[in-house]
Amino acid sequence: MVANKFLFIVLAVLFQASNTQKVILFYGDSLTAGMGVSSDEAFPALVGKKLNASGKPVKIINAGLSGETSAGGLSRLDWVLRQPIDVFVLELGPNDGLRGLPLAQTKKNLQAIIDKVKTKYPKVKIVVAGMMVPPNMGPDYTAEFKTMYPEIAKKNNAALIPFLLQNVAGHEKLNQDDGIHPNTEGHKIVAQTVYNTIAPLL
């Protein structure tokens, strides 16, 4: 009888622990995937470590894919959403911008991604990671790209990271040789930026 009672308590504790652990899905391109660094050094993993260390138990899913566009992200989304999630971090669009793709279509794709996520998991919290494109894309395109993310976040009542690469972009010592992708030190700064937005949601 005592053994059965002990077993029940253990199972109850484990069940409660599994219920309190939040699942965060990072959905993006090479920045999220951590191109050029190990998976443990990429910012999604670092955010997970910070949250767990601060007493906010989470499971991190890194669904970043190098070279991904908003259209590609939309096409593979159903496969990624097979397990329940609590927070969805959307980091897509930079490759659209670097290719000069029409931003009206990029906006449509990003909205369709958010719509799909919300339809499957109505209680999910959305985080939109803002990005910028180089000025050589032209002033109008550059300006529209920058405002695209705040508009999408506001429309969907989502949390906004104004600029994912804040304090990293343009700093040679924090980026790899391509000048685009953060190195290990850069990812630490990105992780802190993302953590500052996600932690209050949990």
C-alpha positions in Angstrom: 0.0 0.0 0.0 2.8 2.4 0.9 4.7 1.4 -2.2 1.6 2.1 -4.4 1.2 5.5 -2.7 4.8 6.4 -3.3 4.5 5.4 -7.0 1.4 7.6 -7.3 3.3 10.6 -5.9 6.2 10.1 -8.2 3.9 9.8 -11.2 2.0 12.9 -10.1 5.3 14.9 -9.8 6.5 13.7 -13.2 3.1 14.6 -14.8 3.2 18.1 -13.3 6.8 18.6 -14.5 5.8 17.6 -18.0 2.9 20.0 -17.9 4.9 23.0 -16.8 7.6 22.5 -19.4 6.8 24.8 -22.4 7.7 23.9 -25.9 9.3 26.7 -28.0 9.6 26.2 -31.7 12.1 28.4 -33.5 11.2 28.5 -37.2 13.6 30.3 -39.5 16.5 30.2 -41.9 20.3 29.9 -41.5 20.3 32.4 -38.7 18.0 30.2 -36.6 19.7 27.0 -37.8 23.1 28.4 -36.6 25.0 28.2 -39.9 28.7 28.0 -39.2 28.4 27.2 -35.5 27.4 24.0 -33.6 23.7 23.5 -32.7 24.6 24.0 -29.1 26.1 27.4 -29.9 23.2 28.7 -32.0 20.9 31.2 -30.3 17.8 28.9 -29.9 19.8 26.5 -27.8 21.3 29.3 -25.8 17.9 30.8 -25.1 16.7 27.4 -23.9 19.6 27.2 -21.5 18.9 30.7 -20.2 15.2 30.0 -19.6 15.9 26.6 -17.9 18.5 28.2 -15.7 16.1 31.0 -14.7 13.5 28.5 -13.5 11.4 28.5 -16.7 11.5 24.8 -17.9 11.3 24.7 -21.7 12.0 22.3 -24.6 13.5 23.9 -27.6 12.8 22.8 -31.2 15.2 24.3 -33.7 13.4 24.2 -37.1 15.8 26.5 -38.9 16.8 25.7 -42.4 19.6 27.4 -44.3 18.5 29.2 -47.4 14.8 29.1 -46.4 12.4 31.7 -47.9 9.0 32.6 -46.6 7.4 30.4 -49.4 9.6 27.5 -48.4 8.7 27.9 -44.8 5.0 27.9 -45.6 5.4 24.7 -47.7 7.1 22.7 -44.9 5.1 24.0 -42.0 2.6 21.2 -41.6 5.4 18.7 -41.1 7.0 20.8 -38.4 3.7 21.3 -36.5 3.2 17.7 -35.7 3.7 18.1 -32.0 2.0 20.7 -29.7 3.9 23.9 -29.1 3.4 26.8 -26.7 5.6 29.5 -28.3 6.3 29.9 -32.0 9.2 32.2 -33.0 9.0 33.2 -36.6 12.3 34.3 -38.2 11.8 34.3 -42.0 12.0 36.8 -44.7 15.7 37.8 -44.9 16.4 35.5 -47.9 13.3 37.0 -49.7 14.8 40.4 -49.1 18.3 39.4 -50.3 16.8 38.1 -53.5 14.7 41.1 -54.0 11.4 39.2 -54.0 8.1 41.1 -53.9 7.4 42.0 -50.3 3.7 41.7 -50.8 4.1 38.0 -51.4 6.5 37.7 -48.4 3.9 39.4 -46.2 1.3 37.0 -47.5 3.4 34.0 -46.8 4.4 35.1 -43.3 0.7 35.8 -42.5 -0.3 32.4 -43.8 2.3 30.7 -41.6 1.0 32.5 -38.5 -2.6 31.6 -39.5 -1.7 28.0 -39.8 0.0 27.9 -36.4 -2.9 29.6 -34.7 -5.5 27.4 -36.3 -3.7 24.2 -35.1 -2.7 25.6 -31.7 -5.1 28.4 -30.8 -3.4 29.2 -27.4 0.1 29.5 -28.9 2.1 32.7 -28.4 3.7 34.1 -31.5 7.0 35.9 -31.5 8.0 37.8 -34.7 11.7 38.4 -35.2 12.3 41.6 -37.1 15.1 41.9 -39.7 16.6 44.4 -42.1 18.1 44.2 -45.6 21.2 46.0 -46.9 20.7 49.5 -48.2 21.8 48.5 -51.7 18.3 47.0 -52.2 17.0 50.5 -52.6 15.5 53.0 -50.1 11.9 52.1 -50.8 12.4 48.4 -50.6 14.6 48.7 -47.5 12.1 50.8 -45.7 9.2 48.6 -46.5 11.1 45.5 -45.4 11.9 47.1 -42.1 8.3 48.0 -41.3 6.9 44.7 -42.5 7.7 42.9 -39.2 6.1 45.5 -36.8 3.0 45.5 -39.0 2.7 41.7 -38.9 3.3 41.6 -35.2 0.7 44.3 -34.5 -1.9 42.6 -36.8 -1.5 39.3 -35.0 -1.1 40.6 -31.4 2.3 39.0 -31.4 5.5 39.8 -29.5 8.1 41.6 -31.6 11.8 41.4 -31.6 12.5 44.7 -33.4 15.8 43.6 -34.9 17.1 40.1 -34.3 20.7 41.1 -34.9 20.7 44.1 -32.7 24.3 44.9 -31.5 25.6 42.2 -33.8 25.1 43.2 -37.4 27.9 45.2 -38.7 30.3 44.2 -36.0 33.2 42.3 -37.6 34.3 40.5 -34.4 30.8 39.2 -33.8 30.2 37.8 -37.3 31.7 35.1 -39.5 33.7 35.9 -42.6 30.6 36.4 -44.7 29.6 39.4 -42.6 26.1 38.0 -42.3 26.0 35.1 -39.9 26.9 35.6 -36.3 29.8 33.7 -34.8 29.6 32.0 -31.4 30.0 35.4 -29.6 27.4 36.9 -31.8 24.9 34.2 -31.1 25.3 34.9 -27.4 24.2 38.5 -27.9 21.3 37.4 -30.2 20.3 34.9 -27.5 20.1 37.6 -24.9 18.0 39.8 -27.3 15.6 36.9 -27.9 15.5 35.9 -24.2 14.4 39.4 -23.2 11.3 39.1 -25.4 10.4 35.4 -24.7 11.0 35.2 -20.9 8.0 37.5 -20.1 5.7 35.3 -22.2 6.4 32.3 -19.9 
